[in-house]
Amino acid sequence: MAKQNVVTWAEMVAKSWADPAFRKELMRNPKKIIQKAGWEVPDSTDVVVTAGVGPTKLHLQLPDRPKSLSDERGQDPHPNPCSTT
């Protein structure tokens, strides 16, 4: 997240705490709200806002495997990079 987006997100969080209608709209249509705040979000990108995430939940995004990590046969030259052997 770019520095400006972090500030903007913090402002949106604060506003959502103070304004229940804004919070409801942010939850219902987050892409529209963050685009109005100046974020560039591609049409192909879904935006999901969750509420109440705290120390009991951790959300991680697992990216697709880059094509550059496979050899010319399409096979991984290092099939188990996390192996301890």
C-alpha positions in Angstrom: 0.0 0.0 0.0 1.5 3.3 -1.0 2.1 5.9 1.8 -0.7 8.2 0.6 -3.1 5.2 0.5 -2.2 4.4 4.1 -3.1 7.9 5.2 -6.3 7.8 3.2 -7.2 4.4 4.6 -6.6 5.6 8.2 -8.9 8.5 7.5 -11.6 6.2 6.1 -11.3 4.0 9.2 -11.7 7.0 11.5 -14.7 8.2 9.5 -16.2 4.7 9.6 -16.0 4.8 13.4 -17.7 8.2 13.6 -20.2 7.8 10.8 -22.3 4.6 10.7 -23.8 5.4 7.3 -20.3 5.8 5.8 -19.2 2.5 7.5 -22.2 0.7 6.0 -21.4 2.1 2.5 -17.7 1.2 2.8 -18.7 -2.3 3.7 -21.3 -2.5 0.9 -19.3 -0.9 -1.9 -15.6 -0.5 -0.9 -14.3 -0.2 -4.4 -16.5 2.8 -5.1 -15.5 4.5 -1.8 -11.8 4.0 -2.2 -11.9 5.2 -5.8 -13.7 8.4 -4.6 -10.8 8.8 -2.2 -8.3 8.8 -5.1 -7.1 5.2 -5.2 -6.6 3.7 -8.6 -8.3 0.3 -8.6 -8.4 -1.6 -11.9 -11.9 -2.8 -13.0 -10.6 -6.4 -12.8 -9.7 -6.0 -9.1 -12.2 -7.0 -6.4 -12.1 -5.0 -3.2 -13.2 -6.7 0.1 -13.4 -4.9 3.4 -13.9 -7.0 6.5 -14.9 -5.7 9.9 -13.8 -6.8 13.3 -10.5 -8.5 12.2 -8.3 -8.5 15.1 -5.8 -10.7 17.0 -8.0 -13.7 16.3 -7.8 -13.5 12.5 -4.9 -13.1 10.1 -5.7 -12.5 6.4 -2.9 -13.4 3.9 -3.0 -13.2 0.2 -1.3 -16.1 -1.6 -0.1 -14.8 -5.0 -0.1 -17.0 -8.1 3.2 -18.6 -8.9 5.4 -16.5 -11.3 6.0 -18.2 -14.6 9.7 -17.3 -14.2 10.0 -19.9 -11.5 9.6 -22.9 -13.8 12.2 -24.3 -16.2 11.8 -24.8 -20.0 9.7 -27.9 -19.5 7.4 -26.0 -17.2 8.7 -27.9 -14.2 10.0 -26.4 -11.0 13.8 -26.8 -10.9 13.6 -26.7 -7.1 10.5 -28.7 -6.3 10.6 -28.2 -2.6 12.3 -24.9 -1.7 11.2 -25.3 1.9 12.8 -28.7 2.4 15.0 -29.2 5.4 17.1 -31.9 3.8 
